[in-house]
Amino acid sequence: MSWAVYAMTTPGGVRRLEDMPDGYAPPSLGTADEVIERIRTAVPDADASNPRWLRLNGPDHSVEVTVGKGVQVHDVTFYIHDGSAAVGVVLDVCRQLGITAYDTESGELLTPASKPPVPPPLEEDELPKRKWWRRKG
């Protein structure tokens, strides 16, 4: 399961995505090449072999970053796959880009204490079934 984090330049004081003013359009962060270079300043070993889908992998994190397909980049989306340091890496990149990150699940501001969403419990029909020959009694 991956955890999506959305980041952009926001109007001051916006702590939740739902508080974003209607019709707000974030300003450009620069061209894709400029944004990728700034990401690589924060994470020098970033894999930019696909410049629109960067990979930030380390022994304690796995994050993919998309900068969109336009010439100008207005926002960045992070997909956190796992790792204890992943949130810190995302926040480092956001500081380098001067943008604010939001947990798309809760809409809340991403902080060092943020945790990935907990998947809902399985429904009765999704639970693994015991094999009839393993039943006792």
VMD Tcl script that builds the backbone (N, CA, C; Angstrom):
set m [mol new atoms 411]
animate dup $m
set s [atomselect $m all]
$s set {name element resname resid chain x y z} {
  {N N MET 1 A 0.839 -1.174 0.000}
  {CA C MET 1 A 0.000 0.000 0.000}
  {C C MET 1 A 0.888 1.243 0.000}
  {N N SER 2 A 0.575 2.209 -0.855}
  {CA C SER 2 A 1.327 3.451 -0.834}
  {C C SER 2 A 0.476 4.549 -0.211}
  {N N TRP 3 A 1.149 5.563 0.244}
  {CA C TRP 3 A 0.532 6.685 0.933}
  {C C TRP 3 A 0.831 7.919 0.102}
  {N N ALA 4 A -0.188 8.619 -0.347}
  {CA C ALA 4 A -0.002 9.786 -1.207}
  {C C ALA 4 A 0.084 11.058 -0.374}
  {N N VAL 5 A 1.057 11.887 -0.739}
  {CA C VAL 5 A 1.255 13.188 -0.107}
  {C C VAL 5 A 1.327 14.215 -1.230}
  {N N TYR 6 A 0.516 15.255 -1.131}
  {CA C TYR 6 A 0.433 16.295 -2.143}
  {C C TYR 6 A 1.103 17.547 -1.594}
  {N N ALA 7 A 1.920 18.224 -2.415}
  {CA C ALA 7 A 2.646 19.401 -1.939}
  {C C ALA 7 A 2.632 20.511 -2.978}
  {N N MET 8 A 2.517 21.746 -2.479}
  {CA C MET 8 A 2.498 22.925 -3.346}
  {C C MET 8 A 2.760 24.154 -2.492}
  {N N THR 9 A 2.934 25.294 -3.136}
  {CA C THR 9 A 3.010 26.562 -2.434}
  {C C THR 9 A 1.580 26.932 -2.060}
  {N N THR 10 A 1.366 27.228 -0.793}
  {CA C THR 10 A 0.003 27.522 -0.335}
  {C C THR 10 A -0.090 28.941 0.201}
  {N N PRO 11 A -1.305 29.463 0.237}
  {CA C PRO 11 A -1.475 30.752 0.904}
  {C C PRO 11 A -1.152 30.584 2.386}
  {N N GLY 12 A -0.619 31.600 3.006}
  {CA C GLY 12 A -0.216 31.507 4.410}
  {C C GLY 12 A -1.318 31.020 5.329}
  {N N GLY 13 A -0.931 30.171 6.284}
  {CA C GLY 13 A -1.853 29.733 7.320}
  {C C GLY 13 A -2.748 28.558 6.985}
  {N N VAL 14 A -2.698 28.037 5.772}
  {CA C VAL 14 A -3.560 26.912 5.404}
  {C C VAL 14 A -2.969 25.624 5.989}
  {N N ARG 15 A -3.689 25.038 6.939}
  {CA C ARG 15 A -3.194 23.838 7.613}
  {C C ARG 15 A -3.909 22.567 7.172}
  {N N ARG 16 A -5.010 22.724 6.437}
  {CA C ARG 16 A -5.763 21.577 5.918}
  {C C ARG 16 A -6.107 21.861 4.466}
  {N N LEU 17 A -6.117 20.810 3.652}
  {CA C LEU 17 A -6.477 20.985 2.246}
  {C C LEU 17 A -7.871 21.576 2.084}
  {N N GLU 18 A -8.794 21.213 2.959}
  {CA C GLU 18 A -10.159 21.720 2.836}
  {C C GLU 18 A -10.249 23.223 3.112}
  {N N ASP 19 A -9.207 23.803 3.703}
  {CA C ASP 19 A -9.195 25.241 3.973}
  {C C ASP 19 A -8.609 26.054 2.816}
  {N N MET 20 A -8.202 25.369 1.760}
  {CA C MET 20 A -7.642 26.047 0.596}
  {C C MET 20 A -8.728 26.911 -0.040}
  {N N PRO 21 A -8.416 28.168 -0.362}
  {CA C PRO 21 A -9.437 29.028 -0.986}
  {C C PRO 21 A -9.936 28.431 -2.304}
  {N N ASP 22 A -11.231 28.565 -2.568}
  {CA C ASP 22 A -11.806 28.088 -3.829}
  {C C ASP 22 A -11.087 28.746 -4.995}
  {N N GLY 23 A -10.759 27.961 -6.000}
  {CA C GLY 23 A -10.130 28.483 -7.203}
  {C C GLY 23 A -8.650 28.796 -7.057}
  {N N TYR 24 A -8.047 28.460 -5.913}
  {CA C TYR 24 A -6.629 28.751 -5.718}
  {C C TYR 24 A -5.791 27.945 -6.703}
  {N N ALA 25 A -4.882 28.618 -7.385}
  {CA C ALA 25 A -3.953 27.968 -8.314}
  {C C ALA 25 A -2.542 28.259 -7.823}
  {N N PRO 26 A -1.795 27.210 -7.450}
  {CA C PRO 26 A -0.454 27.453 -6.921}
  {C C PRO 26 A 0.473 28.033 -7.991}
  {N N PRO 27 A 1.395 28.891 -7.566}
  {CA C PRO 27 A 2.348 29.440 -8.525}
  {C C PRO 27 A 3.341 28.373 -8.982}
  {N N SER 28 A 4.019 28.657 -10.060}
  {CA C SER 28 A 5.011 27.730 -10.606}
  {C C SER 28 A 6.196 27.585 -9.650}
  {N N LEU 29 A 6.703 26.360 -9.573}
  {CA C LEU 29 A 7.926 26.080 -8.826}
  {C C LEU 29 A 9.141 26.157 -9.743}
  {N N GLY 30 A 8.902 26.287 -11.035}
  {CA C GLY 30 A 9.956 26.309 -12.037}
  {C C GLY 30 A 9.688 25.240 -13.079}
  {N N THR 31 A 10.627 25.079 -13.976}
  {CA C THR 31 A 10.495 24.027 -14.983}
  {C C THR 31 A 10.744 22.671 -14.329}
  {N N ALA 32 A 10.362 21.632 -15.019}
  {CA C ALA 32 A 10.589 20.281 -14.490}
  {C C ALA 32 A 12.070 20.051 -14.222}
  {N N ASP 33 A 12.932 20.481 -15.135}
  {CA C ASP 33 A 14.372 20.290 -14.934}
  {C C ASP 33 A 14.866 21.027 -13.690}
  {N N GLU 34 A 14.370 22.246 -13.470}
  {CA C GLU 34 A 14.771 23.015 -12.283}
  {C C GLU 34 A 14.294 22.341 -11.008}
  {N N VAL 35 A 13.065 21.853 -11.015}
  {CA C VAL 35 A 12.505 21.194 -9.833}
  {C C VAL 35 A 13.275 19.903 -9.542}
  {N N ILE 36 A 13.570 19.133 -10.568}
  {CA C ILE 36 A 14.328 17.890 -10.378}
  {C C ILE 36 A 15.707 18.187 -9.801}
  {N N GLU 37 A 16.352 19.229 -10.291}
  {CA C GLU 37 A 17.670 19.603 -9.772}
  {C C GLU 37 A 17.586 19.980 -8.290}
  {N N ARG 38 A 16.532 20.694 -7.901}
  {CA C ARG 38 A 16.364 21.057 -6.494}
  {C C ARG 38 A 16.040 19.837 -5.638}
  {N N ILE 39 A 15.283 18.896 -6.183}
  {CA C ILE 39 A 15.018 17.641 -5.458}
  {C C ILE 39 A 16.335 16.896 -5.246}
  {N N ARG 40 A 17.169 16.878 -6.269}
  {CA C ARG 40 A 18.461 16.176 -6.153}
  {C C ARG 40 A 19.411 16.888 -5.196}
  {N N THR 41 A 19.194 18.170 -4.940}
  {CA C THR 41 A 19.979 18.861 -3.916}
  {C C THR 41 A 19.607 18.305 -2.543}
  {N N ALA 42 A 18.323 18.060 -2.327}
  {CA C ALA 42 A 17.855 17.509 -1.051}
  {C C ALA 42 A 18.178 16.023 -0.927}
  {N N VAL 43 A 18.076 15.294 -2.050}
  {CA C VAL 43 A 18.314 13.843 -2.059}
  {C C VAL 43 A 19.259 13.544 -3.229}
  {N N PRO 44 A 20.570 13.655 -2.999}
  {CA C PRO 44 A 21.536 13.526 -4.090}
  {C C PRO 44 A 21.463 12.212 -4.867}
  {N N ASP 45 A 21.061 11.127 -4.225}
  {CA C ASP 45 A 21.017 9.842 -4.929}
  {C C ASP 45 A 19.644 9.552 -5.536}
  {N N ALA 46 A 18.820 10.581 -5.714}
  {CA C ALA 46 A 17.500 10.394 -6.343}
  {C C ALA 46 A 17.681 9.818 -7.739}
  {N N ASP 47 A 16.889 8.803 -8.053}
  {CA C ASP 47 A 16.915 8.179 -9.377}
  {C C ASP 47 A 15.993 8.975 -10.292}
  {N N ALA 48 A 16.585 9.711 -11.224}
  {CA C ALA 48 A 15.809 10.530 -12.153}
  {C C ALA 48 A 15.898 9.963 -13.561}
  {N N SER 49 A 16.063 8.637 -13.667}
  {CA C SER 49 A 16.128 8.021 -15.000}
  {C C SER 49 A 14.821 8.245 -15.757}
  {N N ASN 50 A 13.709 8.341 -15.040}
  {CA C ASN 50 A 12.448 8.795 -15.619}
  {C C ASN 50 A 12.176 10.146 -14.955}
  {N N PRO 51 A 12.449 11.253 -15.658}
  {CA C PRO 51 A 12.392 12.560 -15.014}
  {C C PRO 51 A 11.012 12.997 -14.539}
  {N N ARG 52 A 9.974 12.313 -14.931}
  {CA C ARG 52 A 8.633 12.660 -14.454}
  {C C ARG 52 A 8.195 11.766 -13.295}
  {N N TRP 53 A 9.008 10.762 -12.975}
  {CA C TRP 53 A 8.659 9.809 -11.913}
  {C C TRP 53 A 9.946 9.430 -11.190}
  {N N LEU 54 A 10.389 10.286 -10.274}
  {CA C LEU 54 A 11.647 10.079 -9.567}
  {C C LEU 54 A 11.484 9.043 -8.475}
  {N N ARG 55 A 12.575 8.376 -8.169}
  {CA C ARG 55 A 12.580 7.393 -7.078}
  {C C ARG 55 A 13.591 7.830 -6.035}
  {N N LEU 56 A 13.129 7.908 -4.796}
  {CA C LEU 56 A 13.979 8.263 -3.670}
  {C C LEU 56 A 14.033 7.048 -2.766}
  {N N ASN 57 A 15.024 6.207 -2.972}
  {CA C ASN 57 A 15.117 4.962 -2.218}
  {C C ASN 57 A 16.378 4.957 -1.371}
  {N N GLY 58 A 16.241 4.441 -0.189}
  {CA C GLY 58 A 17.370 4.283 0.713}
  {C C GLY 58 A 17.115 3.100 1.620}
  {N N PRO 59 A 18.035 2.813 2.506}
  {CA C PRO 59 A 17.853 1.647 3.377}
  {C C PRO 59 A 16.659 1.782 4.325}
  {N N ASP 60 A 16.217 3.020 4.563}
  {CA C ASP 60 A 15.121 3.234 5.501}
  {C C ASP 60 A 13.951 4.018 4.896}
  {N N HIS 61 A 13.838 4.001 3.559}
  {CA C HIS 61 A 12.710 4.676 2.920}
  {C C HIS 61 A 12.577 4.270 1.453}
  {N N SER 62 A 11.339 4.388 0.962}
  {CA C SER 62 A 11.033 4.152 -0.453}
  {C C SER 62 A 9.919 5.124 -0.831}
  {N N VAL 63 A 10.283 6.106 -1.670}
  {CA C VAL 63 A 9.352 7.160 -2.048}
  {C C VAL 63 A 9.467 7.391 -3.549}
  {N N GLU 64 A 8.323 7.546 -4.211}
  {CA C GLU 64 A 8.309 7.949 -5.607}
  {C C GLU 64 A 7.735 9.357 -5.667}
  {N N VAL 65 A 8.230 10.149 -6.625}
  {CA C VAL 65 A 7.826 11.543 -6.742}
  {C C VAL 65 A 7.428 11.813 -8.184}
  {N N THR 66 A 6.274 12.438 -8.373}
  {CA C THR 66 A 5.866 12.838 -9.706}
  {C C THR 66 A 5.790 14.360 -9.756}
  {N N VAL 67 A 6.328 14.920 -10.848}
  {CA C VAL 67 A 6.331 16.373 -11.019}
  {C C VAL 67 A 5.391 16.800 -12.142}
  {N N GLY 68 A 4.585 15.892 -12.635}
  {CA C GLY 68 A 3.615 16.213 -13.675}
  {C C GLY 68 A 4.219 16.204 -15.066}
  {N N LYS 69 A 3.410 16.560 -16.048}
  {CA C LYS 69 A 3.834 16.490 -17.449}
  {C C LYS 69 A 3.995 17.853 -18.102}
  {N N GLY 70 A 3.614 18.927 -17.401}
  {CA C GLY 70 A 3.706 20.258 -17.979}
  {C C GLY 70 A 5.137 20.774 -18.000}
  {N N VAL 71 A 5.351 21.847 -18.746}
  {CA C VAL 71 A 6.665 22.485 -18.782}
  {C C VAL 71 A 6.956 23.095 -17.417}
  {N N GLN 72 A 5.970 23.788 -16.866}
  {CA C GLN 72 A 6.096 24.378 -15.541}
  {C C GLN 72 A 5.492 23.431 -14.506}
  {N N VAL 73 A 6.135 23.313 -13.366}
  {CA C VAL 73 A 5.654 22.464 -12.277}
  {C C VAL 73 A 4.969 23.356 -11.249}
  {N N HIS 74 A 3.732 23.021 -10.897}
  {CA C HIS 74 A 2.976 23.802 -9.922}
  {C C HIS 74 A 2.766 23.049 -8.618}
  {N N ASP 75 A 2.942 21.731 -8.649}
  {CA C ASP 75 A 2.769 20.922 -7.457}
  {C C ASP 75 A 3.533 19.620 -7.640}
  {N N VAL 76 A 3.698 18.917 -6.550}
  {CA C VAL 76 A 4.451 17.664 -6.539}
  {C C VAL 76 A 3.644 16.650 -5.730}
  {N N THR 77 A 3.615 15.409 -6.194}
  {CA C THR 77 A 2.958 14.348 -5.440}
  {C C THR 77 A 4.001 13.295 -5.080}
  {N N PHE 78 A 3.989 12.897 -3.822}
  {CA C PHE 78 A 4.887 11.875 -3.296}
  {C C PHE 78 A 4.060 10.624 -3.027}
  {N N TYR 79 A 4.610 9.473 -3.338}
  {CA C TYR 79 A 3.983 8.189 -3.005}
  {C C TYR 79 A 4.944 7.461 -2.081}
  {N N ILE 80 A 4.607 7.429 -0.812}
  {CA C ILE 80 A 5.444 6.788 0.197}
  {C C ILE 80 A 5.063 5.320 0.239}
  {N N HIS 81 A 6.042 4.463 0.018}
  {CA C HIS 81 A 5.773 3.021 0.032}
  {C C HIS 81 A 6.115 2.400 1.378}
  {N N ASP 82 A 7.222 2.754 1.940}
  {CA C ASP 82 A 7.567 2.250 3.261}
  {C C ASP 82 A 8.820 2.937 3.770}
  {N N GLY 83 A 9.136 2.652 5.012}
  {CA C GLY 83 A 10.369 3.133 5.603}
  {C C GLY 83 A 10.163 4.168 6.681}
  {N N SER 84 A 10.933 4.010 7.731}
  {CA C SER 84 A 10.803 4.895 8.883}
  {C C SER 84 A 11.246 6.321 8.583}
  {N N ALA 85 A 12.118 6.520 7.610}
  {CA C ALA 85 A 12.624 7.862 7.305}
  {C C ALA 85 A 11.878 8.534 6.155}
  {N N ALA 86 A 10.859 7.888 5.594}
  {CA C ALA 86 A 10.194 8.413 4.395}
  {C C ALA 86 A 9.591 9.793 4.616}
  {N N VAL 87 A 8.911 10.011 5.728}
  {CA C VAL 87 A 8.294 11.313 5.984}
  {C C VAL 87 A 9.371 12.385 6.073}
  {N N GLY 88 A 10.474 12.088 6.730}
  {CA C GLY 88 A 11.579 13.050 6.825}
  {C C GLY 88 A 12.155 13.403 5.468}
  {N N VAL 89 A 12.273 12.413 4.581}
  {CA C VAL 89 A 12.775 12.657 3.230}
  {C C VAL 89 A 11.812 13.566 2.473}
  {N N VAL 90 A 10.526 13.292 2.567}
  {CA C VAL 90 A 9.513 14.125 1.900}
  {C C VAL 90 A 9.594 15.553 2.428}
  {N N LEU 91 A 9.692 15.718 3.731}
  {CA C LEU 91 A 9.765 17.060 4.309}
  {C C LEU 91 A 11.045 17.777 3.902}
  {N N ASP 92 A 12.156 17.052 3.782}
  {CA C ASP 92 A 13.413 17.654 3.310}
  {C C ASP 92 A 13.248 18.190 1.892}
  {N N VAL 93 A 12.633 17.398 1.017}
  {CA C VAL 93 A 12.411 17.833 -0.365}
  {C C VAL 93 A 11.493 19.053 -0.376}
  {N N CYS 94 A 10.440 19.019 0.424}
  {CA C CYS 94 A 9.506 20.151 0.467}
  {C C CYS 94 A 10.191 21.429 0.949}
  {N N ARG 95 A 11.065 21.324 1.949}
  {CA C ARG 95 A 11.816 22.499 2.407}
  {C C ARG 95 A 12.688 23.043 1.280}
  {N N GLN 96 A 13.331 22.152 0.551}
  {CA C GLN 96 A 14.189 22.564 -0.557}
  {C C GLN 96 A 13.388 23.282 -1.644}
  {N N LEU 97 A 12.160 22.832 -1.870}
  {CA C LEU 97 A 11.313 23.430 -2.908}
  {C C LEU 97 A 10.478 24.605 -2.384}
  {N N GLY 98 A 10.439 24.796 -1.071}
  {CA C GLY 98 A 9.652 25.874 -0.490}
  {C C GLY 98 A 8.153 25.634 -0.599}
  {N N ILE 99 A 7.750 24.359 -0.448}
  {CA C ILE 99 A 6.345 23.994 -0.582}
  {C C ILE 99 A 5.843 23.333 0.697}
  {N N THR 100 A 4.528 23.214 0.790}
  {CA C THR 100 A 3.880 22.619 1.954}
  {C C THR 100 A 3.266 21.285 1.551}
  {N N ALA 101 A 3.477 20.261 2.387}
  {CA C ALA 101 A 2.983 18.911 2.097}
  {C C ALA 101 A 1.752 18.595 2.932}
  {N N TYR 102 A 0.803 17.889 2.282}
  {CA C TYR 102 A -0.441 17.484 2.931}
  {C C TYR 102 A -0.671 15.996 2.730}
  {N N ASP 103 A -1.085 15.333 3.788}
  {CA C ASP 103 A -1.498 13.929 3.731}
  {C C ASP 103 A -2.838 13.906 2.989}
  {N N THR 104 A -2.906 13.241 1.849}
  {CA C THR 104 A -4.140 13.249 1.067}
  {C C THR 104 A -5.255 12.428 1.718}
  {N N GLU 105 A -4.911 11.515 2.595}
  {CA C GLU 105 A -5.919 10.703 3.272}
  {C C GLU 105 A -6.709 11.539 4.283}
  {N N SER 106 A -5.989 12.317 5.086}
  {CA C SER 106 A -6.641 13.114 6.135}
  {C C SER 106 A -6.839 14.573 5.730}
  {N N GLY 107 A -6.056 15.039 4.756}
  {CA C GLY 107 A -6.100 16.438 4.365}
  {C C GLY 107 A -5.278 17.331 5.279}
  {N N GLU 108 A -4.630 16.719 6.266}
  {CA C GLU 108 A -3.853 17.462 7.257}
  {C C GLU 108 A -2.447 17.771 6.757}
  {N N LEU 109 A -1.859 18.796 7.337}
  {CA C LEU 109 A -0.479 19.165 7.096}
  {C C LEU 109 A 0.421 17.988 7.467}
  {N N LEU 110 A 1.390 17.675 6.625}
  {CA C LEU 110 A 2.336 16.601 6.938}
  {C C LEU 110 A 3.363 17.137 7.930}
  {N N THR 111 A 3.611 16.387 8.984}
  {CA C THR 111 A 4.589 16.764 10.007}
  {C C THR 111 A 5.513 15.577 10.257}
  {N N PRO 112 A 6.617 15.783 10.967}
  {CA C PRO 112 A 7.491 14.645 11.282}
  {C C PRO 112 A 6.772 13.529 12.042}
  {N N ALA 113 A 5.690 13.854 12.738}
  {CA C ALA 113 A 4.948 12.851 13.509}
  {C C ALA 113 A 3.863 12.151 12.679}
  {N N SER 114 A 3.664 12.556 11.429}
  {CA C SER 114 A 2.614 11.953 10.593}
  {C C SER 114 A 2.881 10.472 10.377}
  {N N LYS 115 A 1.815 9.724 10.346}
  {CA C LYS 115 A 1.878 8.271 10.128}
  {C C LYS 115 A 1.012 7.906 8.930}
  {N N PRO 116 A 1.352 6.825 8.230}
  {CA C PRO 116 A 0.514 6.407 7.101}
  {C C PRO 116 A -0.873 6.001 7.582}
  {N N PRO 117 A -1.855 6.114 6.695}
  {CA C PRO 117 A -3.206 5.716 7.086}
  {C C PRO 117 A -3.275 4.229 7.398}
  {N N VAL 118 A -4.161 3.900 8.302}
  {CA C VAL 118 A -4.375 2.502 8.661}
  {C C VAL 118 A -5.500 1.977 7.776}
  {N N PRO 119 A -5.258 0.869 7.061}
  {CA C PRO 119 A -6.330 0.354 6.209}
  {C C PRO 119 A -7.523 -0.101 7.051}
  {N N PRO 120 A -8.719 0.010 6.493}
  {CA C PRO 120 A -9.898 -0.424 7.250}
  {C C PRO 120 A -9.857 -1.933 7.478}
  {N N PRO 121 A -10.553 -2.400 8.510}
  {CA C PRO 121 A -10.573 -3.850 8.754}
  {C C PRO 121 A -11.246 -4.580 7.595}
  {N N LEU 122 A -10.854 -5.825 7.416}
  {CA C LEU 122 A -11.443 -6.642 6.358}
  {C C LEU 122 A -12.893 -6.954 6.667}
  {N N GLU 123 A -13.696 -6.988 5.623}
  {CA C GLU 123 A -15.095 -7.409 5.759}
  {C C GLU 123 A -15.120 -8.927 5.932}
  {N N GLU 124 A -16.214 -9.442 6.409}
  {CA C GLU 124 A -16.354 -10.885 6.656}
  {C C GLU 124 A -16.010 -11.709 5.413}
  {N N ASP 125 A -16.474 -11.266 4.231}
  {CA C ASP 125 A -16.218 -12.035 3.011}
  {C C ASP 125 A -14.781 -11.876 2.496}
  {N N GLU 126 A -13.991 -10.982 3.086}
  {CA C GLU 126 A -12.591 -10.787 2.687}
  {C C GLU 126 A -11.621 -11.562 3.574}
  {N N LEU 127 A -12.120 -12.057 4.708}
  {CA C LEU 127 A -11.260 -12.784 5.637}
  {C C LEU 127 A -10.818 -14.111 5.030}
  {N N PRO 128 A -9.586 -14.512 5.307}
  {CA C PRO 128 A -9.158 -15.815 4.793}
  {C C PRO 128 A -10.005 -16.935 5.386}
  {N N LYS 129 A -10.333 -17.896 4.564}
  {CA C LYS 129 A -11.164 -19.023 5.008}
  {C C LYS 129 A -10.259 -20.176 5.436}
  {N N ARG 130 A -10.656 -20.804 6.506}
  {CA C ARG 130 A -9.910 -21.990 6.943}
  {C C ARG 130 A -10.317 -23.165 6.080}
  {N N LYS 131 A -9.392 -23.982 5.773}
  {CA C LYS 131 A -9.667 -25.182 4.980}
  {C C LYS 131 A -10.471 -26.152 5.835}
  {N N TRP 132 A -11.487 -26.787 5.232}
  {CA C TRP 132 A -12.364 -27.666 5.982}
  {C C TRP 132 A -11.597 -28.822 6.630}
  {N N TRP 133 A -10.514 -29.287 5.988}
  {CA C TRP 133 A -9.791 -30.422 6.533}
  {C C TRP 133 A -8.880 -30.015 7.693}
  {N N ARG 134 A -8.739 -28.717 7.954}
  {CA C ARG 134 A -7.916 -28.264 9.072}
  {C C ARG 134 A -8.763 -27.905 10.278}
  {N N ARG 135 A -10.046 -27.999 10.158}
  {CA C ARG 135 A -10.914 -27.672 11.279}
  {C C ARG 135 A -10.857 -28.776 12.313}
  {N N LYS 136 A -10.833 -28.365 13.536}
  {CA C LYS 136 A -10.819 -29.337 14.621}
  {C C LYS 136 A -12.172 -29.292 15.322}
  {N N GLY 137 A -12.573 -30.380 15.824}
  {CA C GLY 137 A -13.770 -30.404 16.642}
  {C C GLY 137 A -14.874 -30.992 15.989}
}
mol reanalyze $m
mol bondsrecalc $m
mol representation Tube
mol addrep $m
